């Protein structure tokens, strides 16, 4: 999710650049600027959260729940 947020941040900054460039030529494009501000706000909302630490125990938990992975682990831990 953080990679998508980084992409949206750069896309929003590029959109602001285009909006300012269009304004300086005399043809203001406020729609591009508005969408860019929304993209930057969404990416900032996602990126403000700290990165979750990696926990190997949480890997493949859905598959473990369905019994596809980790069938022999119960016997080894006992």
C-alpha positions, 0 to 999 in steps of 0.5 A: 500500500505504501508503494501505491501511496508513493506513486500517488504522491509523485503523481500529485506533485507532477499534476501540481507542476502541470497545473502551475505551468498551465496557469503561467501560460494563461490557460488555468486548469484548476481541475488538474490542481484539485485532483492533484491536491486530493492525490497528495492528501490520500498519499499523505494519509497512507504514509503517515502511518508507521511501517508495520514490522515484519512478523514471519508468524503472520505469513500465510495465515489465511492458508493456515486457516484453510489447512493448506499450509502448515499441516505438520507444524502442530506435531513438531511444536508439541 
